Amino acid sequence: MVDDPVKPALVSDDVAPDANAKPARVSLKRRLFGGIFRLADYARRFLLASVDHRLIEMQGSLVAIERQLADRAEREAALERELAAARADIVQVRAATLVARDNASALLGLVGPRFDELEIKIRPLIPFDDESYAVRLADGYALLPRSEPTFVTMVVNAPSGGLEAGTRRVLRALIEPGMVVGDVGANVGLLTLVCARATGPGGKVHAFEPEPGARRQLEKTKALNGLDWVEVHPLAAGREPGTTQFNVSPIIGHSSIYQLPEAEGSGRTIDVQIARLDDVVSPRTPFDVVKIDVEGAELDVLAGMRGHIAANPRIALIAEFGPSHLARLAVSPQSWWDAFASHGFAAFGIEEPSGVCKPVTLERALGQESINLVFLRPDSGLTQKLPTAP
């Protein structure tokens, strides 16, 4: 019997569906899960791509922000540098301004007095009356005798501080308003004028001048400048009261109670009264400053004012030391020096015309033809007032 070829196929068809039904369902699930996984993976990759893109954008923003911050920091640094440079410029400008101000002050200090000096000195010599000329000085008008052309010329050609500008400066440094001052040997009043301006109307100046011609000019100087607080005494200050012959020199300011130098001749003599300063001005109101210019008679004046010297520990004396005067009078320079030292005075030399004062010894003073000295007591505190620089 031949097998039917169709039969097996039918039998095969009937058997096959039962054997392959389960694998077909598994494949569907796999495909389903595979699709889900693929979808999830796509979503993951999409999200990751989105996150990466966002991160890239954020990184770009951060880079831009960092660049902006760097630019801002650079601008701020540049501004700080500009501010620092501006501050440095301001400091330099301020320093330059201070220097300019100091220079201007120094220039004014130098030029101002020069202009004052020029303004004073260009004023003409004024014929005051038949006997006198008036000349403008730093402290006012001084009257000068027409009969002394050499003296007039010297004063006119001198600085506005007068013939003894350095001594004038020292007097102005020592004298305060309201003080009592003596000018012994006042001559025409060049330094009397200085003392009067320094004391002011509240003070008192006693001017001693025994020579009539010079005293007339002194009186006119007092009147012209309105110096009511100046009292002029027609006396020679000395050791003891009395009357003596006074030698009038042909050179104004060189007259003396003692013999004149041979070069000046015998001159003429007049009778004058001598008085002690202690008797003329009571030591109850003692002198604060006394200027002594008496052509060698300084020790006589000193002896006649012991009361004032004792009454005022802060008294200051200015006296001319002239070795030639002392030699003519046979007075030992050492004894002259010791007379002042015995009262506790220390000596300071006055430089002319600057007025600078320095301690001086007898040996050094002897080396000069003539020098004005300031005598102060070391514990008086007055040394600090003396000029020490031009």
Residue, then its C-alpha position, 0 to 999 in steps of 0.5 A: m500500500v502506497d502512502d498518500p503524500v497528502k495525508p502526512a501533510l494533513v497529519s503534519d498540519d494538524v500536529a504543527p499548530d499545537a507544537n508552535a503555538k507558545p513560541a509565537r506568543v513569546s516572540l510577540k512579548r519579546r517584540l513588545f518588550g523590545g519595543i518598550f526598551r527601545l522606546a525607553d532607550y530612545a527616551r533616555r538618549f533623548l533626555l541625555a542629549s537634551v541634558d547635554h545640550r542644556l549643559i553645553e548651553m549652561q557651560g556657554s553661559l558660564v563661560a560668557i559670565e566668567r568672561q564678563l566677570a573677567d572683563r569687569a574685574e579688568r575694568e575695575a582693576a583699570l579703574e583702581r589703577e586710574l584711581a591710584a594714579a589720580r591719588a598719586d597725582i593729587v598727592q604730588v599736586r598737594a606737595a607741589t602746592l605746599v612747596a609753592r606756598d612755602n616758596a611764595s611765603a619765603l619769597l614774600g618774606l624776602v621781597g616784602p621787606r625789600f619793597d618796604e625798604l625800597e619804599i622807605k629809602i626812595r622817600p626824599l630827604i626833607p628840609f624840615d627847618d633851617e636847622s634840620y633835615a627829616v629822613r624816613l627810617a623804619d620806625g619813623y622820621a628822624l631829624l638830622p642837623r644840616s650842619e653835619p653833612t657827613f652824618v646826614t649822608m651816612v644815615v641816608n645811605a644806611p638801611s631803613g634800620g638806621l646806622e646800627a640796624g643790628t642793634r635796632r633788631v636786638l632792641r626790638a627783640l628785647i623790648e615789649p609793649g609797656m616796658v621802661v627803657g633807658d637810652v643813655g647817650a641818645n644823640v639825635g634819637l635814632l635808637t630812641l625812636v626804635c625804643a619808643r615804637a617797641t614800648g608803645p604809648g603804654g611804656k616809657v622811654h627815658a632819653f639822656e643827651p647832654e649835648p644841646g645840638a643833638r638834643r634839639q634834634l632829639e626833641k624834634t624827632k620826639a615831637l614830629n613822631g608824636l612820642d609823648w611817652v619819651e622823656v628827654h633828660p638834658l643830663a649826662a648819666g654818671r657815677e655821682p651827681g654834680t656838674t662837669q665840663f663836657n667835651v663836644s666833638p666836631i663829629i656828632g655822637h663822639s662827645s664825652i665827659y672825658q678827653l676826646p681823641e687827638a684826631e678830633g682835636s680839643g673841640r669845645t667844652i660846655d658845662v653839663q649836669i651829671a646825675r645817677l640813673d637811680d636818682v632820675v628814675s626810681p628803681r621802684t619802677p626799674f628799667d627793663v632795657v638800657k642802651i648805653d653809648v657814652e664813649g668810654a664812660e660806661l662804668d660811670v653809668l653802671a655805677g650810678m644804676r646799681g639800684h635798677i640792676a638789683a631791682n630787676p633780675r631780668i634787666a638787659l643792658i646794651a653797651e658799646f665796648g671800644p678798646s680805643h676809648l678804654a685805652r685813652l681813658a687808661v681803663s683796663p679792658q679786664s676791669w671794664w668786663d669784670a664790672f658787668a660780670s660782677h652783677g651776674f651778666a653774660a656778654f653776647g656780641i651783636e653782629e652788624p647789620s644782621g643783629v645775630c647775637k653770639p656769646v663773646t669773650l673778652e679776648r674776642a671782643l678785644g679783636q674788634e675796633s668797636i662792638n655793641l654787647v648785650f649783657l643778660r643774666p643767664d637765668s633771666g630767660l632773655t637769651q631765648k629772645l636774642p636773634t640767632a639767625p639773619 
